């Protein structure tokens, strides 16, 4: 079965893109491979493949969907095993 590919266009802060590219490069990845890993892990785990936590100030009241946009961060204790990603490289 032949696979087909498609393009995704996203807008991102140029500083974030450059810093991410530096990290990916150090791991031997390009941006496309890194995004493919993220998407495949999302499918594999049936959700975001890392913990998202809200700032404590945002927890005081029940937020409406989307109100935490831009206010989430990765959990400090998150550690992704590289072995999980090797099958996609």
N, C-alpha and C positions, 0 to 999 in steps of 0.2 A: 504494500500500500504506500503510495507516494504521499509525502506530507506537503502541505502548502504553507506558505508563509504570508504574513500580512504586516503592515506597518502600523505603528502607534506614534502619534504625535503628542508630546506633553510639553508643558511650559514649566520651567524650574529656574530658580535663582541661579545666575551664572556662577556665583561663588560656591554654592552647594554642588553644582555639577562638576566644577573643577576639582574640588576637594574629594568628591566621590570617585572621579576618574583616577586621581592619585592613589587612593586606597585600592581600587580595583586593579590598577596597573601593578602595584606591589604584590598583589595576589595572583598575577598572571592572567587577569581577566580584562576584557574590554566592556564597555557599557552595555552592549547588547547581551553578552553572555551573563553579566551580573543581573540584568533585568529578567532574563529568561530563568535564571536560578530562582529569583524571588517569585516569579509567577508559578513555576513548577512546585515550589515549596508551599505556596498558597493553596494550590490544588491538592497537594499531598496531605496537608494538615487541615484542609477544609476551613481555612481562616488565615489571618495574618500570621506569618511564621515567626513572630517575636512578640513579647509582651508589650502592650501599650498601657500606660498608667496616666491618669489625670493628675494635674497639680492638685494639692489638697484643698486649695481655695475653691476649685471648681466642683468639689464633691459636696459642698455645703447644701446645695439644692439640687434636685433632680434635673439634669440638663435635658434640653430638647435635642432631638437628633441633629447632629451637625454643629451644635453650639461649641463643641470642644475642638473644632477644626483649628489647627495650628497651635494647639495648647497641649498636645500630647508629646511624650518623650519615651524613649526606650527604657525599660526597667534596668536599673544599675546591675542587677545580677544576671543579665542575659548573656549567655555564652553559646554561640552556634558552633556545633561540631563540624569541622571541615569535611569529615567523612560523608556527611549527608549531602554535601554539594558535589563531591567528586564524580558521582554518576552522571552529572549533567555537563561536566567539562569535556 
